[in-house]
Amino acid sequence: MHEVYCPECRTRRGMIREEEKIIQKDRKILKGRCSTCHTSITKIVDAKLQLSPLSR
């Protein structure tokens, strides 16, 4: 269970029914519901990976 900010409760709460999805440009998001008020919550987990010039 991840702890994220709930805009309805205005505190950090646990997330239930978590789903990891990929949206545009290979960004990953975590979608779920607040464990207290069941408001839908979305959190960006990982941005698109960029190759550094040293990794050629």
mmCIF file of the N, C-alpha and C atoms, coordinates in Angstrom:
data_MODEL
# 
_entry.id   MODEL 
# 
loop_
_atom_site.group_PDB 
_atom_site.id 
_atom_site.type_symbol 
_atom_site.label_atom_id 
_atom_site.label_alt_id 
_atom_site.label_comp_id 
_atom_site.label_asym_id 
_atom_site.label_entity_id 
_atom_site.label_seq_id 
_atom_site.pdbx_PDB_ins_code 
_atom_site.Cartn_x 
_atom_site.Cartn_y 
_atom_site.Cartn_z 
_atom_site.occupancy 
_atom_site.B_iso_or_equiv 
_atom_site.pdbx_formal_charge 
_atom_site.auth_seq_id 
_atom_site.auth_comp_id 
_atom_site.auth_asym_id 
_atom_site.auth_atom_id 
_atom_site.pdbx_PDB_model_num 
ATOM 1   N N  . MET A 1 1  ? 0.848   -1.174 0.000   1.00 0.00 ? 1  MET A N  1 
ATOM 2   C CA . MET A 1 1  ? 0.000   0.000  0.000   1.00 0.00 ? 1  MET A CA 1 
ATOM 3   C C  . MET A 1 1  ? 0.896   1.240  0.000   1.00 0.00 ? 1  MET A C  1 
ATOM 4   N N  . HIS A 1 2  ? 0.671   2.138  -0.955  1.00 0.00 ? 2  HIS A N  1 
ATOM 5   C CA . HIS A 1 2  ? 1.415   3.387  -1.035  1.00 0.00 ? 2  HIS A CA 1 
ATOM 6   C C  . HIS A 1 2  ? 0.699   4.476  -0.257  1.00 0.00 ? 2  HIS A C  1 
ATOM 7   N N  . GLU A 1 3  ? 1.474   5.392  0.293   1.00 0.00 ? 3  GLU A N  1 
ATOM 8   C CA . GLU A 1 3  ? 0.901   6.511  1.016   1.00 0.00 ? 3  GLU A CA 1 
ATOM 9   C C  . GLU A 1 3  ? 0.996   7.747  0.130   1.00 0.00 ? 3  GLU A C  1 
ATOM 10  N N  . VAL A 1 4  ? -0.146  8.343  -0.202  1.00 0.00 ? 4  VAL A N  1 
ATOM 11  C CA . VAL A 1 4  ? -0.204  9.510  -1.079  1.00 0.00 ? 4  VAL A CA 1 
ATOM 12  C C  . VAL A 1 4  ? -1.105  10.579 -0.466  1.00 0.00 ? 4  VAL A C  1 
ATOM 13  N N  . TYR A 1 5  ? -1.010  11.799 -1.008  1.00 0.00 ? 5  TYR A N  1 
ATOM 14  C CA . TYR A 1 5  ? -1.828  12.910 -0.521  1.00 0.00 ? 5  TYR A CA 1 
ATOM 15  C C  . TYR A 1 5  ? -3.241  12.787 -1.073  1.00 0.00 ? 5  TYR A C  1 
ATOM 16  N N  . CYS A 1 6  ? -4.238  12.832 -0.202  1.00 0.00 ? 6  CYS A N  1 
ATOM 17  C CA . CYS A 1 6  ? -5.643  12.808 -0.605  1.00 0.00 ? 6  CYS A CA 1 
ATOM 18  C C  . CYS A 1 6  ? -6.180  14.235 -0.571  1.00 0.00 ? 6  CYS A C  1 
ATOM 19  N N  . PRO A 1 7  ? -6.657  14.761 -1.711  1.00 0.00 ? 7  PRO A N  1 
ATOM 20  C CA . PRO A 1 7  ? -7.165  16.142 -1.724  1.00 0.00 ? 7  PRO A CA 1 
ATOM 21  C C  . PRO A 1 7  ? -8.461  16.317 -0.926  1.00 0.00 ? 7  PRO A C  1 
ATOM 22  N N  . GLU A 1 8  ? -9.217  15.267 -0.748  1.00 0.00 ? 8  GLU A N  1 
ATOM 23  C CA . GLU A 1 8  ? -10.475 15.357 0.002   1.00 0.00 ? 8  GLU A CA 1 
ATOM 24  C C  . GLU A 1 8  ? -10.205 15.384 1.516   1.00 0.00 ? 8  GLU A C  1 
ATOM 25  N N  . CYS A 1 9  ? -9.328  14.497 1.998   1.00 0.00 ? 9  CYS A N  1 
ATOM 26  C CA . CYS A 1 9  ? -8.985  14.438 3.425   1.00 0.00 ? 9  CYS A CA 1 
ATOM 27  C C  . CYS A 1 9  ? -7.950  15.493 3.814   1.00 0.00 ? 9  CYS A C  1 
ATOM 28  N N  . ARG A 1 10 ? -7.190  15.966 2.825   1.00 0.00 ? 10 ARG A N  1 
ATOM 29  C CA . ARG A 1 10 ? -6.111  16.936 3.012   1.00 0.00 ? 10 ARG A CA 1 
ATOM 30  C C  . ARG A 1 10 ? -5.000  16.424 3.910   1.00 0.00 ? 10 ARG A C  1 
ATOM 31  N N  . THR A 1 11 ? -4.743  15.130 3.837   1.00 0.00 ? 11 THR A N  1 
ATOM 32  C CA . THR A 1 11 ? -3.629  14.512 4.558   1.00 0.00 ? 11 THR A CA 1 
ATOM 33  C C  . THR A 1 11 ? -3.081  13.379 3.700   1.00 0.00 ? 11 THR A C  1 
ATOM 34  N N  . ARG A 1 12 ? -1.976  12.792 4.150   1.00 0.00 ? 12 ARG A N  1 
ATOM 35  C CA . ARG A 1 12 ? -1.433  11.638 3.449   1.00 0.00 ? 12 ARG A CA 1 
ATOM 36  C C  . ARG A 1 12 ? -2.151  10.388 3.967   1.00 0.00 ? 12 ARG A C  1 
ATOM 37  N N  . ARG A 1 13 ? -2.679  9.594  3.049   1.00 0.00 ? 13 ARG A N  1 
ATOM 38  C CA . ARG A 1 13 ? -3.430  8.389  3.394   1.00 0.00 ? 13 ARG A CA 1 
ATOM 39  C C  . ARG A 1 13 ? -2.922  7.212  2.576   1.00 0.00 ? 13 ARG A C  1 
ATOM 40  N N  . GLY A 1 14 ? -3.285  6.036  2.991   1.00 0.00 ? 14 GLY A N  1 
ATOM 41  C CA . GLY A 1 14 ? -2.959  4.844  2.227   1.00 0.00 ? 14 GLY A CA 1 
ATOM 42  C C  . GLY A 1 14 ? -3.858  4.735  1.007   1.00 0.00 ? 14 GLY A C  1 
ATOM 43  N N  . MET A 1 15 ? -3.360  4.067  -0.026  1.00 0.00 ? 15 MET A N  1 
ATOM 44  C CA . MET A 1 15 ? -4.114  3.906  -1.266  1.00 0.00 ? 15 MET A CA 1 
ATOM 45  C C  . MET A 1 15 ? -4.546  2.443  -1.400  1.00 0.00 ? 15 MET A C  1 
ATOM 46  N N  . ILE A 1 16 ? -5.818  2.225  -1.730  1.00 0.00 ? 16 ILE A N  1 
ATOM 47  C CA . ILE A 1 16 ? -6.324  0.874  -1.953  1.00 0.00 ? 16 ILE A CA 1 
ATOM 48  C C  . ILE A 1 16 ? -6.686  0.712  -3.423  1.00 0.00 ? 16 ILE A C  1 
ATOM 49  N N  . ARG A 1 17 ? -6.861  -0.500 -3.868  1.00 0.00 ? 17 ARG A N  1 
ATOM 50  C CA . ARG A 1 17 ? -7.177  -0.838 -5.265  1.00 0.00 ? 17 ARG A CA 1 
ATOM 51  C C  . ARG A 1 17 ? -6.202  -0.180 -6.238  1.00 0.00 ? 17 ARG A C  1 
ATOM 52  N N  . GLU A 1 18 ? -4.915  -0.371 -5.971  1.00 0.00 ? 18 GLU A N  1 
ATOM 53  C CA . GLU A 1 18 ? -3.875  0.250  -6.786  1.00 0.00 ? 18 GLU A CA 1 
ATOM 54  C C  . GLU A 1 18 ? -3.750  -0.415 -8.146  1.00 0.00 ? 18 GLU A C  1 
ATOM 55  N N  . GLU A 1 19 ? -3.574  0.393  -9.175  1.00 0.00 ? 19 GLU A N  1 
ATOM 56  C CA . GLU A 1 19 ? -3.323  -0.091 -10.529 1.00 0.00 ? 19 GLU A CA 1 
ATOM 57  C C  . GLU A 1 19 ? -2.192  0.737  -11.111 1.00 0.00 ? 19 GLU A C  1 
ATOM 58  N N  . GLU A 1 20 ? -1.205  0.077  -11.702 1.00 0.00 ? 20 GLU A N  1 
ATOM 59  C CA . GLU A 1 20 ? -0.149  0.809  -12.381 1.00 0.00 ? 20 GLU A CA 1 
ATOM 60  C C  . GLU A 1 20 ? -0.481  0.841  -13.860 1.00 0.00 ? 20 GLU A C  1 
ATOM 61  N N  . LYS A 1 21 ? -0.483  2.036  -14.447 1.00 0.00 ? 21 LYS A N  1 
ATOM 62  C CA . LYS A 1 21 ? -0.813  2.202  -15.858 1.00 0.00 ? 21 LYS A CA 1 
ATOM 63  C C  . LYS A 1 21 ? 0.269   3.015  -16.540 1.00 0.00 ? 21 LYS A C  1 
ATOM 64  N N  . ILE A 1 22 ? 0.346   2.874  -17.857 1.00 0.00 ? 22 ILE A N  1 
ATOM 65  C CA . ILE A 1 22 ? 1.265   3.663  -18.654 1.00 0.00 ? 22 ILE A CA 1 
ATOM 66  C C  . ILE A 1 22 ? 0.437   4.625  -19.488 1.00 0.00 ? 22 ILE A C  1 
ATOM 67  N N  . ILE A 1 23 ? 0.761   5.928  -19.388 1.00 0.00 ? 23 ILE A N  1 
ATOM 68  C CA . ILE A 1 23 ? 0.045   6.938  -20.157 1.00 0.00 ? 23 ILE A CA 1 
ATOM 69  C C  . ILE A 1 23 ? 0.960   7.454  -21.252 1.00 0.00 ? 23 ILE A C  1 
ATOM 70  N N  . GLN A 1 24 ? 0.613   8.538  -21.866 1.00 0.00 ? 24 GLN A N  1 
ATOM 71  C CA . GLN A 1 24 ? 1.355   9.062  -23.008 1.00 0.00 ? 24 GLN A CA 1 
ATOM 72  C C  . GLN A 1 24 ? 2.842   9.237  -22.724 1.00 0.00 ? 24 GLN A C  1 
ATOM 73  N N  . LYS A 1 25 ? 3.625   9.015  -23.754 1.00 0.00 ? 25 LYS A N  1 
ATOM 74  C CA . LYS A 1 25 ? 5.080   9.178  -23.711 1.00 0.00 ? 25 LYS A CA 1 
ATOM 75  C C  . LYS A 1 25 ? 5.740   8.312  -22.643 1.00 0.00 ? 25 LYS A C  1 
ATOM 76  N N  . ASP A 1 26 ? 5.228   7.106  -22.436 1.00 0.00 ? 26 ASP A N  1 
ATOM 77  C CA . ASP A 1 26 ? 5.815   6.107  -21.525 1.00 0.00 ? 26 ASP A CA 1 
ATOM 78  C C  . ASP A 1 26 ? 5.916   6.551  -20.073 1.00 0.00 ? 26 ASP A C  1 
ATOM 79  N N  . ARG A 1 27 ? 5.014   7.384  -19.625 1.00 0.00 ? 27 ARG A N  1 
ATOM 80  C CA . ARG A 1 27 ? 4.982   7.760  -18.214 1.00 0.00 ? 27 ARG A CA 1 
ATOM 81  C C  . ARG A 1 27 ? 4.132   6.767  -17.448 1.00 0.00 ? 27 ARG A C  1 
ATOM 82  N N  . LYS A 1 28 ? 4.586   6.405  -16.266 1.00 0.00 ? 28 LYS A N  1 
ATOM 83  C CA . LYS A 1 28 ? 3.850   5.467  -15.426 1.00 0.00 ? 28 LYS A CA 1 
ATOM 84  C C  . LYS A 1 28 ? 3.096   6.229  -14.354 1.00 0.00 ? 28 LYS A C  1 
ATOM 85  N N  . ILE A 1 29 ? 1.853   5.814  -14.114 1.00 0.00 ? 29 ILE A N  1 
ATOM 86  C CA . ILE A 1 29 ? 1.057   6.410  -13.048 1.00 0.00 ? 29 ILE A CA 1 
ATOM 87  C C  . ILE A 1 29 ? 0.528   5.305  -12.147 1.00 0.00 ? 29 ILE A C  1 
ATOM 88  N N  . LEU A 1 30 ? 0.213   5.670  -10.947 1.00 0.00 ? 30 LEU A N  1 
ATOM 89  C CA . LEU A 1 30 ? -0.394  4.769  -9.984  1.00 0.00 ? 30 LEU A CA 1 
ATOM 90  C C  . LEU A 1 30 ? -1.775  5.322  -9.692  1.00 0.00 ? 30 LEU A C  1 
ATOM 91  N N  . LYS A 1 31 ? -2.799  4.524  -9.948  1.00 0.00 ? 31 LYS A N  1 
ATOM 92  C CA . LYS A 1 31 ? -4.173  4.956  -9.782  1.00 0.00 ? 31 LYS A CA 1 
ATOM 93  C C  . LYS A 1 31 ? -4.821  4.106  -8.699  1.00 0.00 ? 31 LYS A C  1 
ATOM 94  N N  . GLY A 1 32 ? -5.609  4.727  -7.840  1.00 0.00 ? 32 GLY A N  1 
ATOM 95  C CA . GLY A 1 32 ? -6.264  3.988  -6.776  1.00 0.00 ? 32 GLY A CA 1 
ATOM 96  C C  . GLY A 1 32 ? -7.282  4.840  -6.051  1.00 0.00 ? 32 GLY A C  1 
ATOM 97  N N  . ARG A 1 33 ? -7.654  4.391  -4.859  1.00 0.00 ? 33 ARG A N  1 
ATOM 98  C CA . ARG A 1 33 ? -8.649  5.091  -4.042  1.00 0.00 ? 33 ARG A CA 1 
ATOM 99  C C  . ARG A 1 33 ? -8.087  5.331  -2.644  1.00 0.00 ? 33 ARG A C  1 
ATOM 100 N N  . CYS A 1 34 ? -8.541  6.409  -2.013  1.00 0.00 ? 34 CYS A N  1 
ATOM 101 C CA . CYS A 1 34 ? -8.161  6.720  -0.634  1.00 0.00 ? 34 CYS A CA 1 
ATOM 102 C C  . CYS A 1 34 ? -8.745  5.649  0.285   1.00 0.00 ? 34 CYS A C  1 
ATOM 103 N N  . SER A 1 35 ? -7.959  5.195  1.248   1.00 0.00 ? 35 SER A N  1 
ATOM 104 C CA . SER A 1 35 ? -8.424  4.143  2.149   1.00 0.00 ? 35 SER A CA 1 
ATOM 105 C C  . SER A 1 35 ? -9.500  4.629  3.120   1.00 0.00 ? 35 SER A C  1 
ATOM 106 N N  . THR A 1 36 ? -9.637  5.942  3.306   1.00 0.00 ? 36 THR A N  1 
ATOM 107 C CA . THR A 1 36 ? -10.611 6.490  4.245   1.00 0.00 ? 36 THR A CA 1 
ATOM 108 C C  . THR A 1 36 ? -11.892 6.966  3.569   1.00 0.00 ? 36 THR A C  1 
ATOM 109 N N  . CYS A 1 37 ? -11.755 7.857  2.559   1.00 0.00 ? 37 CYS A N  1 
ATOM 110 C CA . CYS A 1 37 ? -12.948 8.464  1.952   1.00 0.00 ? 37 CYS A CA 1 
ATOM 111 C C  . CYS A 1 37 ? -13.268 7.906  0.561   1.00 0.00 ? 37 CYS A C  1 
ATOM 112 N N  . HIS A 1 38 ? -12.408 7.032  0.027   1.00 0.00 ? 38 HIS A N  1 
ATOM 113 C CA . HIS A 1 38 ? -12.595 6.373  -1.275  1.00 0.00 ? 38 HIS A CA 1 
ATOM 114 C C  . HIS A 1 38 ? -12.612 7.334  -2.459  1.00 0.00 ? 38 HIS A C  1 
ATOM 115 N N  . THR A 1 39 ? -11.936 8.485  -2.330  1.00 0.00 ? 39 THR A N  1 
ATOM 116 C CA . THR A 1 39 ? -11.772 9.411  -3.436  1.00 0.00 ? 39 THR A CA 1 
ATOM 117 C C  . THR A 1 39 ? -10.723 8.855  -4.392  1.00 0.00 ? 39 THR A C  1 
ATOM 118 N N  . SER A 1 40 ? -10.928 9.066  -5.673  1.00 0.00 ? 40 SER A N  1 
ATOM 119 C CA . SER A 1 40 ? -9.968  8.606  -6.677  1.00 0.00 ? 40 SER A CA 1 
ATOM 120 C C  . SER A 1 40 ? -8.686  9.436  -6.590  1.00 0.00 ? 40 SER A C  1 
ATOM 121 N N  . ILE A 1 41 ? -7.526  8.742  -6.588  1.00 0.00 ? 41 ILE A N  1 
ATOM 122 C CA . ILE A 1 41 ? -6.226  9.398  -6.469  1.00 0.00 ? 41 ILE A CA 1 
ATOM 123 C C  . ILE A 1 41 ? -5.319  8.907  -7.593  1.00 0.00 ? 41 ILE A C  1 
ATOM 124 N N  . THR A 1 42 ? -4.572  9.814  -8.187  1.00 0.00 ? 42 THR A N  1 
ATOM 125 C CA . THR A 1 42 ? -3.605  9.467  -9.222  1.00 0.00 ? 42 THR A CA 1 
ATOM 126 C C  . THR A 1 42 ? -2.257  10.060 -8.842  1.00 0.00 ? 42 THR A C  1 
ATOM 127 N N  . LYS A 1 43 ? -1.188  9.252  -8.990  1.00 0.00 ? 43 LYS A N  1 
ATOM 128 C CA . LYS A 1 43 ? 0.157   9.716  -8.670  1.00 0.00 ? 43 LYS A CA 1 
ATOM 129 C C  . LYS A 1 43 ? 1.086   9.317  -9.801  1.00 0.00 ? 43 LYS A C  1 
ATOM 130 N N  . ILE A 1 44 ? 1.912   10.253 -10.289 1.00 0.00 ? 44 ILE A N  1 
ATOM 131 C CA . ILE A 1 44 ? 2.906   9.933  -11.303 1.00 0.00 ? 44 ILE A CA 1 
ATOM 132 C C  . ILE A 1 44 ? 4.076   9.249  -10.614 1.00 0.00 ? 44 ILE A C  1 
ATOM 133 N N  . VAL A 1 45 ? 4.398   8.040  -11.070 1.00 0.00 ? 45 VAL A N  1 
ATOM 134 C CA . VAL A 1 45 ? 5.425   7.246  -10.415 1.00 0.00 ? 45 VAL A CA 1 
ATOM 135 C C  . VAL A 1 45 ? 6.787   7.465  -11.044 1.00 0.00 ? 45 VAL A C  1 
ATOM 136 N N  . ASP A 1 46 ? 6.852   7.448  -12.369 1.00 0.00 ? 46 ASP A N  1 
ATOM 137 C CA . ASP A 1 46 ? 8.132   7.431  -13.046 1.00 0.00 ? 46 ASP A CA 1 
ATOM 138 C C  . ASP A 1 46 ? 8.029   8.221  -14.341 1.00 0.00 ? 46 ASP A C  1 
ATOM 139 N N  . ALA A 1 47 ? 8.959   9.129  -14.579 1.00 0.00 ? 47 ALA A N  1 
ATOM 140 C CA . ALA A 1 47 ? 8.966   9.877  -15.840 1.00 0.00 ? 47 ALA A CA 1 
ATOM 141 C C  . ALA A 1 47 ? 9.694   9.054  -16.902 1.00 0.00 ? 47 ALA A C  1 
ATOM 142 N N  . LYS A 1 48 ? 9.603   9.499  -18.131 1.00 0.00 ? 48 LYS A N  1 
ATOM 143 C CA . LYS A 1 48 ? 10.276  8.824  -19.234 1.00 0.00 ? 48 LYS A CA 1 
ATOM 144 C C  . LYS A 1 48 ? 11.788  8.803  -18.983 1.00 0.00 ? 48 LYS A C  1 
ATOM 145 N N  . LEU A 1 49 ? 12.388  7.648  -19.142 1.00 0.00 ? 49 LEU A N  1 
ATOM 146 C CA . LEU A 1 49 ? 13.818  7.522  -18.912 1.00 0.00 ? 49 LEU A CA 1 
ATOM 147 C C  . LEU A 1 49 ? 14.599  8.219  -20.011 1.00 0.00 ? 49 LEU A C  1 
ATOM 148 N N  . GLN A 1 50 ? 15.593  8.981  -19.627 1.00 0.00 ? 50 GLN A N  1 
ATOM 149 C CA . GLN A 1 50 ? 16.420  9.692  -20.589 1.00 0.00 ? 50 GLN A CA 1 
ATOM 150 C C  . GLN A 1 50 ? 17.823  9.080  -20.534 1.00 0.00 ? 50 GLN A C  1 
ATOM 151 N N  . LEU A 1 51 ? 18.405  8.873  -21.694 1.00 0.00 ? 51 LEU A N  1 
ATOM 152 C CA . LEU A 1 51 ? 19.754  8.326  -21.757 1.00 0.00 ? 51 LEU A CA 1 
ATOM 153 C C  . LEU A 1 51 ? 20.769  9.447  -21.535 1.00 0.00 ? 51 LEU A C  1 
ATOM 154 N N  . SER A 1 52 ? 21.733  9.169  -20.683 1.00 0.00 ? 52 SER A N  1 
ATOM 155 C CA . SER A 1 52 ? 22.784  10.153 -20.474 1.00 0.00 ? 52 SER A CA 1 
ATOM 156 C C  . SER A 1 52 ? 23.823  10.039 -21.575 1.00 0.00 ? 52 SER A C  1 
ATOM 157 N N  . PRO A 1 53 ? 24.590  11.091 -21.840 1.00 0.00 ? 53 PRO A N  1 
ATOM 158 C CA . PRO A 1 53 ? 25.587  11.028 -22.904 1.00 0.00 ? 53 PRO A CA 1 
ATOM 159 C C  . PRO A 1 53 ? 26.679  10.001 -22.625 1.00 0.00 ? 53 PRO A C  1 
ATOM 160 N N  . LEU A 1 54 ? 26.897  9.633  -21.362 1.00 0.00 ? 54 LEU A N  1 
ATOM 161 C CA . LEU A 1 54 ? 27.942  8.666  -21.026 1.00 0.00 ? 54 LEU A CA 1 
ATOM 162 C C  . LEU A 1 54 ? 27.544  7.227  -21.263 1.00 0.00 ? 54 LEU A C  1 
ATOM 163 N N  . SER A 1 55 ? 26.257  6.953  -21.487 1.00 0.00 ? 55 SER A N  1 
ATOM 164 C CA . SER A 1 55 ? 25.786  5.574  -21.613 1.00 0.00 ? 55 SER A CA 1 
ATOM 165 C C  . SER A 1 55 ? 25.751  5.074  -23.059 1.00 0.00 ? 55 SER A C  1 
ATOM 166 N N  . ARG A 1 56 ? 26.485  5.700  -23.962 1.00 0.00 ? 56 ARG A N  1 
ATOM 167 C CA . ARG A 1 56 ? 26.491  5.286  -25.370 1.00 0.00 ? 56 ARG A CA 1 
ATOM 168 C C  . ARG A 1 56 ? 27.232  4.029  -25.593 1.00 0.00 ? 56 ARG A C  1 
# 
